[in-house]
């Protein structure tokens, strides 16, 4: 079985060292899941969905290396094929498909998904300010880190942050919760540039669906307080070694279900 090792977020001597939006989201969803990933650093099998996400992100990043007139669906498909040719030799992806036909079907489905991108925006009409921006900054006494997909400016020169998603979009009534990570990125950008982003966008290729919401200093200050509370809660959980499992709908997709204390009775039967 192939595995992915999550990055360490903890120094046993000094408590929480850094926090990414993904791990913060894990703790919010299920403290035990956070422990498995960030404290115990247990490996997780790479899925075909993660492989698609990584490859699609690479292709979309490289699309903007091309001249505006060259940013077509055909070129995006070529970039996806080239990115997968590079990635598929990595041991992480070695045993991902049971057969060559499975891999081909996955590829065809991935290209269909990428075609959807052009019905959401026209990449020949703008040039991003930045892509795949790797950030590690101290904000309000916390070291936050993460990789931001894309930053642009709109017609009024306001900052727009975009995150690509290859999974399914949540129903609209749950969309606000999906902006959690992007608000942390907006906080990081405000801290780094001194400029408050105007809008954050979740671009779901599957659908396709575009969710967008405006942010301002009030929203980002509230986010900073929320992350601070999470940071403190994580440090408290670490000092007490107490990470209660919180079973929910995601358990069926959790790689750790077979060793999760919440399902210990099930595995005994
Ligand atoms: S199986 Fe469910 S309760 Fe257990 S760690 Fe995973 S998400 Fe949390």
py3Dmol code that shows the C-alpha trace and the ligand (Angstrom):
import py3Dmol

protein = """\
ATOM      1  CA  UNK A   1       0.000   0.000   0.000  1.00  0.00           C
ATOM      2  CA  UNK A   2       1.335   3.461  -0.884  1.00  0.00           C
ATOM      3  CA  UNK A   3       1.384   6.118   1.799  1.00  0.00           C
ATOM      4  CA  UNK A   4       1.552   9.860   2.309  1.00  0.00           C
ATOM      5  CA  UNK A   5       3.193  11.200   5.434  1.00  0.00           C
ATOM      6  CA  UNK A   6       1.669  14.412   6.773  1.00  0.00           C
ATOM      7  CA  UNK A   7       4.027  17.168   7.846  1.00  0.00           C
ATOM      8  CA  UNK A   8       4.786  17.477  11.546  1.00  0.00           C
ATOM      9  CA  UNK A   9       3.021  20.341  13.306  1.00  0.00           C
ATOM     10  CA  UNK A  10       4.213  19.655  16.809  1.00  0.00           C
ATOM     11  CA  UNK A  11       7.416  19.992  18.740  1.00  0.00           C
ATOM     12  CA  UNK A  12       6.995  17.890  21.900  1.00  0.00           C
ATOM     13  CA  UNK A  13       9.023  20.398  23.900  1.00  0.00           C
ATOM     14  CA  UNK A  14       7.243  23.593  22.971  1.00  0.00           C
ATOM     15  CA  UNK A  15       3.708  22.548  22.015  1.00  0.00           C
ATOM     16  CA  UNK A  16       2.086  23.556  18.778  1.00  0.00           C
ATOM     17  CA  UNK A  17       4.664  24.905  16.351  1.00  0.00           C
ATOM     18  CA  UNK A  18       2.659  25.712  13.238  1.00  0.00           C
ATOM     19  CA  UNK A  19      -0.932  25.352  12.123  1.00  0.00           C
ATOM     20  CA  UNK A  20      -2.281  24.983   8.590  1.00  0.00           C
ATOM     21  CA  UNK A  21      -5.907  25.590   7.592  1.00  0.00           C
ATOM     22  CA  UNK A  22      -6.248  21.861   6.829  1.00  0.00           C
ATOM     23  CA  UNK A  23      -5.116  20.732  10.276  1.00  0.00           C
ATOM     24  CA  UNK A  24      -7.152  23.476  11.960  1.00  0.00           C
ATOM     25  CA  UNK A  25     -10.159  22.129  10.039  1.00  0.00           C
ATOM     26  CA  UNK A  26      -9.309  18.588  11.204  1.00  0.00           C
ATOM     27  CA  UNK A  27      -9.345  19.671  14.847  1.00  0.00           C
ATOM     28  CA  UNK A  28     -12.663  21.428  14.381  1.00  0.00           C
ATOM     29  CA  UNK A  29     -14.157  18.347  12.722  1.00  0.00           C
ATOM     30  CA  UNK A  30     -12.668  15.719  15.022  1.00  0.00           C
ATOM     31  CA  UNK A  31      -9.841  16.208  17.579  1.00  0.00           C
ATOM     32  CA  UNK A  32      -8.925  12.507  17.277  1.00  0.00           C
ATOM     33  CA  UNK A  33      -8.451  12.910  13.519  1.00  0.00           C
ATOM     34  CA  UNK A  34      -6.136  15.864  14.198  1.00  0.00           C
ATOM     35  CA  UNK A  35      -4.143  13.686  16.605  1.00  0.00           C
ATOM     36  CA  UNK A  36      -3.762  10.846  14.101  1.00  0.00           C
ATOM     37  CA  UNK A  37      -2.533  13.247  11.433  1.00  0.00           C
ATOM     38  CA  UNK A  38      -0.597  16.015  13.189  1.00  0.00           C
ATOM     39  CA  UNK A  39       0.595  14.438  16.455  1.00  0.00           C
ATOM     40  CA  UNK A  40       1.000  10.732  15.665  1.00  0.00           C
ATOM     41  CA  UNK A  41       1.842  11.512  12.023  1.00  0.00           C
ATOM     42  CA  UNK A  42       0.306   8.270  10.836  1.00  0.00           C
ATOM     43  CA  UNK A  43       0.622   7.576   7.129  1.00  0.00           C
ATOM     44  CA  UNK A  44      -2.530   7.614   5.004  1.00  0.00           C
ATOM     45  CA  UNK A  45      -3.027   5.821   1.693  1.00  0.00           C
ATOM     46  CA  UNK A  46      -3.108   8.201  -1.269  1.00  0.00           C
ATOM     47  CA  UNK A  47      -6.424   8.074  -3.106  1.00  0.00           C
ATOM     48  CA  UNK A  48      -7.220   8.537  -6.788  1.00  0.00           C
ATOM     49  CA  UNK A  49      -9.085  11.703  -5.791  1.00  0.00           C
ATOM     50  CA  UNK A  50      -5.987  13.184  -4.150  1.00  0.00           C
ATOM     51  CA  UNK A  51      -3.897  12.233  -7.206  1.00  0.00           C
ATOM     52  CA  UNK A  52      -6.440  14.014  -9.436  1.00  0.00           C
ATOM     53  CA  UNK A  53      -6.392  17.078  -7.203  1.00  0.00           C
ATOM     54  CA  UNK A  54      -2.593  17.324  -7.177  1.00  0.00           C
ATOM     55  CA  UNK A  55      -2.310  16.825 -10.947  1.00  0.00           C
ATOM     56  CA  UNK A  56      -5.128  19.264 -11.770  1.00  0.00           C
ATOM     57  CA  UNK A  57      -3.615  21.937  -9.492  1.00  0.00           C
ATOM     58  CA  UNK A  58      -0.276  21.566 -11.263  1.00  0.00           C
ATOM     59  CA  UNK A  59      -1.910  21.852 -14.695  1.00  0.00           C
ATOM     60  CA  UNK A  60      -3.926  24.941 -13.685  1.00  0.00           C
ATOM     61  CA  UNK A  61      -0.835  26.564 -12.207  1.00  0.00           C
ATOM     62  CA  UNK A  62       1.113  25.992 -15.425  1.00  0.00           C
ATOM     63  CA  UNK A  63      -1.751  27.196 -17.621  1.00  0.00           C
ATOM     64  CA  UNK A  64      -0.884  30.737 -16.570  1.00  0.00           C
ATOM     65  CA  UNK A  65       2.745  30.288 -17.655  1.00  0.00           C
ATOM     66  CA  UNK A  66       1.392  30.282 -21.215  1.00  0.00           C
ATOM     67  CA  UNK A  67       0.591  33.345 -23.309  1.00  0.00           C
ATOM     68  CA  UNK A  68      -3.015  34.445 -22.848  1.00  0.00           C
ATOM     69  CA  UNK A  69      -3.959  33.322 -26.364  1.00  0.00           C
ATOM     70  CA  UNK A  70      -2.634  29.811 -25.687  1.00  0.00           C
ATOM     71  CA  UNK A  71      -4.764  29.148 -22.584  1.00  0.00           C
ATOM     72  CA  UNK A  72      -7.234  26.756 -24.205  1.00  0.00           C
ATOM     73  CA  UNK A  73      -8.968  23.543 -23.005  1.00  0.00           C
ATOM     74  CA  UNK A  74      -6.671  21.523 -25.287  1.00  0.00           C
ATOM     75  CA  UNK A  75      -3.547  23.052 -23.741  1.00  0.00           C
ATOM     76  CA  UNK A  76      -4.919  22.492 -20.248  1.00  0.00           C
ATOM     77  CA  UNK A  77      -5.494  18.820 -21.119  1.00  0.00           C
ATOM     78  CA  UNK A  78      -1.921  18.562 -22.408  1.00  0.00           C
ATOM     79  CA  UNK A  79      -0.627  20.156 -19.201  1.00  0.00           C
ATOM     80  CA  UNK A  80      -2.619  17.621 -17.165  1.00  0.00           C
ATOM     81  CA  UNK A  81      -1.170  14.709 -19.168  1.00  0.00           C
ATOM     82  CA  UNK A  82       2.361  16.096 -18.775  1.00  0.00           C
ATOM     83  CA  UNK A  83       1.908  16.662 -15.035  1.00  0.00           C
ATOM     84  CA  UNK A  84       0.609  13.122 -14.553  1.00  0.00           C
ATOM     85  CA  UNK A  85       3.509  11.691 -16.582  1.00  0.00           C
ATOM     86  CA  UNK A  86       5.836  13.399 -14.085  1.00  0.00           C
ATOM     87  CA  UNK A  87       3.893  12.427 -10.963  1.00  0.00           C
ATOM     88  CA  UNK A  88       2.976   8.814 -11.755  1.00  0.00           C
ATOM     89  CA  UNK A  89       6.584   7.639 -11.325  1.00  0.00           C
ATOM     90  CA  UNK A  90       6.561   8.808  -7.704  1.00  0.00           C
ATOM     91  CA  UNK A  91       6.324   5.821  -5.308  1.00  0.00           C
ATOM     92  CA  UNK A  92       3.368   7.587  -3.657  1.00  0.00           C
ATOM     93  CA  UNK A  93       1.289   6.881  -6.787  1.00  0.00           C
ATOM     94  CA  UNK A  94       2.841   3.556  -7.793  1.00  0.00           C
ATOM     95  CA  UNK A  95      -0.016   1.234  -6.753  1.00  0.00           C
ATOM     96  CA  UNK A  96      -2.883   3.638  -7.237  1.00  0.00           C
ATOM     97  CA  UNK A  97      -4.652   1.783 -10.062  1.00  0.00           C
ATOM     98  CA  UNK A  98      -5.454  -1.895 -10.343  1.00  0.00           C
ATOM     99  CA  UNK A  99      -5.200  -1.861 -14.136  1.00  0.00           C
ATOM    100  CA  UNK A 100      -4.102   0.330 -17.036  1.00  0.00           C
ATOM    101  CA  UNK A 101      -7.770   0.634 -17.994  1.00  0.00           C
ATOM    102  CA  UNK A 102      -8.598   2.047 -14.527  1.00  0.00           C
ATOM    103  CA  UNK A 103      -5.868   4.628 -14.988  1.00  0.00           C
ATOM    104  CA  UNK A 104      -7.188   5.543 -18.459  1.00  0.00           C
ATOM    105  CA  UNK A 105     -10.755   5.906 -17.121  1.00  0.00           C
ATOM    106  CA  UNK A 106      -9.436   8.121 -14.320  1.00  0.00           C
ATOM    107  CA  UNK A 107      -7.592  10.239 -16.874  1.00  0.00           C
ATOM    108  CA  UNK A 108     -10.644  10.666 -19.115  1.00  0.00           C
ATOM    109  CA  UNK A 109     -12.776  11.670 -16.122  1.00  0.00           C
ATOM    110  CA  UNK A 110     -10.086  14.125 -15.004  1.00  0.00           C
ATOM    111  CA  UNK A 111      -9.928  15.777 -18.428  1.00  0.00           C
ATOM    112  CA  UNK A 112     -13.717  16.161 -18.468  1.00  0.00           C
ATOM    113  CA  UNK A 113     -13.503  17.849 -15.099  1.00  0.00           C
ATOM    114  CA  UNK A 114     -10.824  20.240 -16.352  1.00  0.00           C
ATOM    115  CA  UNK A 115     -12.970  21.167 -19.366  1.00  0.00           C
ATOM    116  CA  UNK A 116     -15.523  22.520 -16.880  1.00  0.00           C
ATOM    117  CA  UNK A 117     -13.020  25.135 -15.770  1.00  0.00           C
ATOM    118  CA  UNK A 118     -13.596  27.201 -18.916  1.00  0.00           C
ATOM    119  CA  UNK A 119     -17.309  27.565 -18.206  1.00  0.00           C
ATOM    120  CA  UNK A 120     -16.481  29.355 -14.925  1.00  0.00           C
ATOM    121  CA  UNK A 121     -13.843  31.816 -16.082  1.00  0.00           C
ATOM    122  CA  UNK A 122     -11.856  32.825 -19.117  1.00  0.00           C
ATOM    123  CA  UNK A 123      -8.124  32.438 -18.329  1.00  0.00           C
ATOM    124  CA  UNK A 124      -7.209  34.465 -21.427  1.00  0.00           C
ATOM    125  CA  UNK A 125      -8.784  37.583 -19.883  1.00  0.00           C
ATOM    126  CA  UNK A 126      -6.405  38.083 -16.914  1.00  0.00           C
ATOM    127  CA  UNK A 127      -2.983  37.285 -15.443  1.00  0.00           C
ATOM    128  CA  UNK A 128      -2.799  36.203 -11.784  1.00  0.00           C
ATOM    129  CA  UNK A 129      -0.652  38.144  -9.316  1.00  0.00           C
ATOM    130  CA  UNK A 130       0.610  34.882  -7.846  1.00  0.00           C
ATOM    131  CA  UNK A 131       0.062  31.113  -7.891  1.00  0.00           C
ATOM    132  CA  UNK A 132       0.817  28.262  -5.484  1.00  0.00           C
ATOM    133  CA  UNK A 133       2.040  30.768  -2.938  1.00  0.00           C
ATOM    134  CA  UNK A 134       3.791  28.963  -0.077  1.00  0.00           C
ATOM    135  CA  UNK A 135       3.198  30.932   3.112  1.00  0.00           C
ATOM    136  CA  UNK A 136       4.605  30.573   6.608  1.00  0.00           C
ATOM    137  CA  UNK A 137       3.974  33.673   8.703  1.00  0.00           C
ATOM    138  CA  UNK A 138       3.523  34.593  12.328  1.00  0.00           C
ATOM    139  CA  UNK A 139       0.110  36.192  12.742  1.00  0.00           C
ATOM    140  CA  UNK A 140      -1.148  37.429  16.105  1.00  0.00           C
ATOM    141  CA  UNK A 141       1.362  35.211  17.931  1.00  0.00           C
ATOM    142  CA  UNK A 142       0.550  32.085  15.879  1.00  0.00           C
ATOM    143  CA  UNK A 143       2.682  30.579  13.115  1.00  0.00           C
ATOM    144  CA  UNK A 144       0.294  29.791  10.281  1.00  0.00           C
ATOM    145  CA  UNK A 145       1.242  28.054   7.090  1.00  0.00           C
ATOM    146  CA  UNK A 146      -0.320  26.872   3.868  1.00  0.00           C
ATOM    147  CA  UNK A 147      -0.192  26.972   0.089  1.00  0.00           C
ATOM    148  CA  UNK A 148      -2.552  29.384  -1.620  1.00  0.00           C
ATOM    149  CA  UNK A 149      -3.712  28.439  -5.140  1.00  0.00           C
ATOM    150  CA  UNK A 150      -4.074  31.854  -6.766  1.00  0.00           C
ATOM    151  CA  UNK A 151      -4.264  35.599  -6.165  1.00  0.00           C
ATOM    152  CA  UNK A 152      -5.675  38.005  -8.749  1.00  0.00           C
ATOM    153  CA  UNK A 153      -6.871  41.576  -8.969  1.00  0.00           C
ATOM    154  CA  UNK A 154     -10.325  42.496 -10.213  1.00  0.00           C
ATOM    155  CA  UNK A 155     -11.208  45.436 -12.489  1.00  0.00           C
ATOM    156  CA  UNK A 156     -11.085  47.782  -9.476  1.00  0.00           C
ATOM    157  CA  UNK A 157      -7.611  46.515  -8.547  1.00  0.00           C
ATOM    158  CA  UNK A 158      -8.942  44.699  -5.452  1.00  0.00           C
ATOM    159  CA  UNK A 159      -7.330  41.451  -4.266  1.00  0.00           C
ATOM    160  CA  UNK A 160      -9.185  38.221  -5.009  1.00  0.00           C
ATOM    161  CA  UNK A 161      -8.123  34.859  -3.565  1.00  0.00           C
ATOM    162  CA  UNK A 162      -9.111  31.677  -5.414  1.00  0.00           C
ATOM    163  CA  UNK A 163      -8.969  28.052  -4.321  1.00  0.00           C
ATOM    164  CA  UNK A 164      -9.450  25.222  -6.854  1.00  0.00           C
ATOM    165  CA  UNK A 165     -11.426  22.166  -5.801  1.00  0.00           C
ATOM    166  CA  UNK A 166     -11.729  18.885  -7.681  1.00  0.00           C
ATOM    167  CA  UNK A 167     -14.180  17.350  -5.202  1.00  0.00           C
ATOM    168  CA  UNK A 168     -17.923  17.962  -5.186  1.00  0.00           C
ATOM    169  CA  UNK A 169     -19.211  21.317  -4.025  1.00  0.00           C
ATOM    170  CA  UNK A 170     -21.234  21.262  -0.801  1.00  0.00           C
ATOM    171  CA  UNK A 171     -24.861  22.412  -0.987  1.00  0.00           C
ATOM    172  CA  UNK A 172     -25.115  26.208  -0.939  1.00  0.00           C
ATOM    173  CA  UNK A 173     -26.443  26.293   2.628  1.00  0.00           C
ATOM    174  CA  UNK A 174     -23.123  24.791   3.828  1.00  0.00           C
ATOM    175  CA  UNK A 175     -20.900  26.927   1.580  1.00  0.00           C
ATOM    176  CA  UNK A 176     -19.988  29.435   4.317  1.00  0.00           C
ATOM    177  CA  UNK A 177     -18.274  26.652   6.298  1.00  0.00           C
ATOM    178  CA  UNK A 178     -16.260  25.742   3.209  1.00  0.00           C
ATOM    179  CA  UNK A 179     -14.667  29.222   3.256  1.00  0.00           C
ATOM    180  CA  UNK A 180     -12.916  28.495   6.579  1.00  0.00           C
ATOM    181  CA  UNK A 181      -9.481  27.775   5.029  1.00  0.00           C
ATOM    182  CA  UNK A 182      -9.695  30.651   2.565  1.00  0.00           C
ATOM    183  CA  UNK A 183     -10.417  33.123   5.371  1.00  0.00           C
ATOM    184  CA  UNK A 184      -7.200  31.977   7.062  1.00  0.00           C
ATOM    185  CA  UNK A 185      -5.360  32.537   3.770  1.00  0.00           C
ATOM    186  CA  UNK A 186      -6.932  36.004   3.512  1.00  0.00           C
ATOM    187  CA  UNK A 187      -5.677  36.684   7.039  1.00  0.00           C
ATOM    188  CA  UNK A 188      -2.173  35.621   6.007  1.00  0.00           C
ATOM    189  CA  UNK A 189      -2.287  37.809   2.887  1.00  0.00           C
ATOM    190  CA  UNK A 190      -3.453  40.826   4.900  1.00  0.00           C
ATOM    191  CA  UNK A 191      -0.633  40.253   7.350  1.00  0.00           C
ATOM    192  CA  UNK A 192       1.950  39.809   4.614  1.00  0.00           C
ATOM    193  CA  UNK A 193       0.941  42.651   2.269  1.00  0.00           C
ATOM    194  CA  UNK A 194      -0.907  45.071   4.554  1.00  0.00           C
ATOM    195  CA  UNK A 195      -3.797  44.906   2.073  1.00  0.00           C
ATOM    196  CA  UNK A 196      -7.142  43.356   2.960  1.00  0.00           C
ATOM    197  CA  UNK A 197      -8.393  40.985   0.234  1.00  0.00           C
ATOM    198  CA  UNK A 198     -11.786  41.936  -1.152  1.00  0.00           C
ATOM    199  CA  UNK A 199     -13.163  38.533  -2.111  1.00  0.00           C
ATOM    200  CA  UNK A 200     -12.485  34.825  -1.649  1.00  0.00           C
ATOM    201  CA  UNK A 201     -13.595  32.253  -4.223  1.00  0.00           C
ATOM    202  CA  UNK A 202     -14.031  28.494  -4.180  1.00  0.00           C
ATOM    203  CA  UNK A 203     -13.884  27.179  -7.720  1.00  0.00           C
ATOM    204  CA  UNK A 204     -15.287  23.640  -7.886  1.00  0.00           C
ATOM    205  CA  UNK A 205     -14.455  21.973 -11.205  1.00  0.00           C
ATOM    206  CA  UNK A 206     -16.955  19.258 -10.379  1.00  0.00           C
ATOM    207  CA  UNK A 207     -20.326  20.723 -11.238  1.00  0.00           C
ATOM    208  CA  UNK A 208     -18.899  23.213 -12.026  1.00  0.00           C
ATOM    209  CA  UNK A 209     -19.718  25.604  -9.182  1.00  0.00           C
ATOM    210  CA  UNK A 210     -18.257  28.919  -8.093  1.00  0.00           C
ATOM    211  CA  UNK A 211     -18.873  30.112  -4.542  1.00  0.00           C
ATOM    212  CA  UNK A 212     -17.690  33.622  -3.736  1.00  0.00           C
ATOM    213  CA  UNK A 213     -17.954  35.876  -0.736  1.00  0.00           C
ATOM    214  CA  UNK A 214     -16.527  39.259   0.193  1.00  0.00           C
ATOM    215  CA  UNK A 215     -14.296  39.725   3.235  1.00  0.00           C
ATOM    216  CA  UNK A 216     -13.213  42.817   5.153  1.00  0.00           C
ATOM    217  CA  UNK A 217     -11.221  43.652   8.272  1.00  0.00           C
ATOM    218  CA  UNK A 218     -14.128  42.826  10.554  1.00  0.00           C
ATOM    219  CA  UNK A 219     -14.472  39.329   9.040  1.00  0.00           C
ATOM    220  CA  UNK A 220     -10.714  38.714   9.188  1.00  0.00           C
ATOM    221  CA  UNK A 221     -10.425  39.978  12.774  1.00  0.00           C
ATOM    222  CA  UNK A 222     -13.178  37.536  13.739  1.00  0.00           C
ATOM    223  CA  UNK A 223     -11.290  34.778  11.887  1.00  0.00           C
ATOM    224  CA  UNK A 224      -8.120  35.634  13.762  1.00  0.00           C
ATOM    225  CA  UNK A 225      -9.986  35.262  17.070  1.00  0.00           C
ATOM    226  CA  UNK A 226     -11.437  31.937  15.905  1.00  0.00           C
ATOM    227  CA  UNK A 227      -7.994  30.585  14.949  1.00  0.00           C
ATOM    228  CA  UNK A 228      -6.574  31.844  18.262  1.00  0.00           C
ATOM    229  CA  UNK A 229      -9.292  29.930  20.140  1.00  0.00           C
ATOM    230  CA  UNK A 230      -8.511  26.807  18.093  1.00  0.00           C
ATOM    231  CA  UNK A 231      -4.784  27.206  18.678  1.00  0.00           C
ATOM    232  CA  UNK A 232      -5.368  27.467  22.439  1.00  0.00           C
ATOM    233  CA  UNK A 233      -7.732  24.478  22.395  1.00  0.00           C
ATOM    234  CA  UNK A 234      -5.148  22.385  20.519  1.00  0.00           C
ATOM    235  CA  UNK A 235      -2.393  23.320  22.979  1.00  0.00           C
ATOM    236  CA  UNK A 236      -4.702  22.425  25.870  1.00  0.00           C
ATOM    237  CA  UNK A 237      -5.543  19.077  24.224  1.00  0.00           C
ATOM    238  CA  UNK A 238      -1.826  18.425  23.751  1.00  0.00           C
ATOM    239  CA  UNK A 239      -0.963  19.197  27.363  1.00  0.00           C
ATOM    240  CA  UNK A 240      -3.807  16.942  28.612  1.00  0.00           C
ATOM    241  CA  UNK A 241      -3.253  14.373  25.846  1.00  0.00           C
ATOM    242  CA  UNK A 242      -6.982  14.481  25.301  1.00  0.00           C
ATOM    243  CA  UNK A 243      -8.281  14.313  21.729  1.00  0.00           C
ATOM    244  CA  UNK A 244     -11.857  12.998  21.855  1.00  0.00           C
ATOM    245  CA  UNK A 245     -13.153  11.370  18.656  1.00  0.00           C
ATOM    246  CA  UNK A 246     -16.182  13.089  17.170  1.00  0.00           C
ATOM    247  CA  UNK A 247     -17.986  10.546  14.979  1.00  0.00           C
ATOM    248  CA  UNK A 248     -19.907  11.936  12.026  1.00  0.00           C
ATOM    249  CA  UNK A 249     -20.661  11.432   8.346  1.00  0.00           C
ATOM    250  CA  UNK A 250     -16.951  11.732   7.426  1.00  0.00           C
ATOM    251  CA  UNK A 251     -16.013   8.613   9.402  1.00  0.00           C
ATOM    252  CA  UNK A 252     -16.872   6.406   6.445  1.00  0.00           C
ATOM    253  CA  UNK A 253     -14.070   8.102   4.478  1.00  0.00           C
ATOM    254  CA  UNK A 254     -11.619   8.329   7.374  1.00  0.00           C
ATOM    255  CA  UNK A 255      -8.418   6.324   6.822  1.00  0.00           C
ATOM    256  CA  UNK A 256      -8.145   5.732  10.578  1.00  0.00           C
ATOM    257  CA  UNK A 257     -11.604   4.305  11.261  1.00  0.00           C
ATOM    258  CA  UNK A 258     -10.228   0.801  11.933  1.00  0.00           C
ATOM    259  CA  UNK A 259      -8.043   2.120  14.776  1.00  0.00           C
ATOM    260  CA  UNK A 260     -10.326   4.891  16.000  1.00  0.00           C
ATOM    261  CA  UNK A 261     -11.416   4.558  19.644  1.00  0.00           C
ATOM    262  CA  UNK A 262     -14.952   5.586  18.637  1.00  0.00           C
ATOM    263  CA  UNK A 263     -15.253   2.335  16.667  1.00  0.00           C
ATOM    264  CA  UNK A 264     -13.241   0.068  18.968  1.00  0.00           C
ATOM    265  CA  UNK A 265     -16.317  -2.111  19.762  1.00  0.00           C
ATOM    266  CA  UNK A 266     -16.992  -2.613  16.026  1.00  0.00           C
ATOM    267  CA  UNK A 267     -13.487  -3.960  15.384  1.00  0.00           C
ATOM    268  CA  UNK A 268     -13.822  -6.384  18.356  1.00  0.00           C
ATOM    269  CA  UNK A 269     -16.882  -8.035  16.857  1.00  0.00           C
TER     270      UNK A 269
END
"""
ligand_1 = """\
8
LIG
S -13.196 7.610 12.315
Fe -14.457 9.424 12.703
S -14.273 9.777 14.912
Fe -12.588 8.423 14.312
S -10.839 9.764 13.858
Fe -11.892 9.405 11.923
S -13.303 11.126 11.744
Fe -12.699 11.035 13.900
"""
view = py3Dmol.view(width=600, height=400)
view.addModel(protein, "pdb")
view.setStyle({"model": 0}, {"cartoon": {"style": "trace"}})
view.addModel(ligand_1, "xyz")
view.setStyle({"model": 1}, {"stick": {}})
view.zoomTo()
view.show()
